[in-house]
Amino acid sequence: MENKKLLNISKFAELAGVFHNTIRNYQKRGVLPDRRNPLNNYRVFTYADLEKFKKVLSGEIRTKK
């Protein structure tokens, strides 16, 4: 994994404008990948994940409920 381009869940939520629990909820539903840092098992996301998630939030991409 390329560390310089990864976001932790707090930073990802901040940039997306939602709470971290919202991110966890979307991961459970399979909208976001459940990618983990192998060193500490923290959730990590890419900027591509962030762009996709913003499209989901805007309604541009539909998800199952």
C-alpha positions in Angstrom: 0.0 0.0 0.0 1.2 3.4 -0.9 1.1 5.4 2.4 1.5 8.9 1.0 -1.9 8.7 -0.7 -3.9 7.2 2.0 -6.4 8.9 4.4 -7.4 7.7 7.8 -11.1 7.5 8.6 -11.1 10.9 10.5 -9.5 12.8 7.6 -11.7 11.0 5.1 -14.9 11.9 7.0 -13.7 15.5 7.4 -13.1 15.9 3.7 -16.4 14.3 2.9 -18.3 16.5 5.4 -19.8 13.6 7.4 -19.2 11.9 10.7 -16.8 8.9 10.9 -19.8 6.6 11.9 -21.3 7.4 8.5 -18.2 6.1 6.8 -18.3 2.9 8.9 -22.0 2.5 7.9 -21.2 2.8 4.2 -18.4 0.3 4.6 -20.8 -2.2 6.2 -23.1 -1.8 3.2 -20.3 -2.4 0.8 -20.3 1.1 -0.7 -16.7 1.8 0.5 -13.9 -0.8 0.6 -12.9 -2.2 4.0 -9.2 -1.6 3.4 -6.9 -1.8 6.5 -3.4 -0.6 7.2 -1.5 -3.9 7.9 0.6 -2.3 10.6 -2.1 -1.1 12.9 -5.4 -2.4 11.3 -6.8 1.2 11.0 -9.2 1.9 8.1 -7.5 3.6 5.2 -9.0 5.2 2.1 -7.6 6.7 -1.2 -8.5 10.0 -2.8 -10.3 7.9 -5.4 -12.5 6.4 -2.7 -13.3 10.0 -1.5 -14.3 11.1 -5.0 -16.6 8.1 -5.4 -18.1 8.7 -2.0 -18.8 12.3 -2.8 -20.7 11.1 -5.9 -22.7 8.7 -3.8 -23.6 11.5 -1.3 -24.6 13.8 -4.2 -26.9 11.1 -5.6 -24.9 10.8 -8.8 -24.2 7.1 -7.9 -27.1 5.0 -6.5 -26.5 2.5 -3.7 -28.6 -0.3 -2.3 -30.3 0.4 1.0 
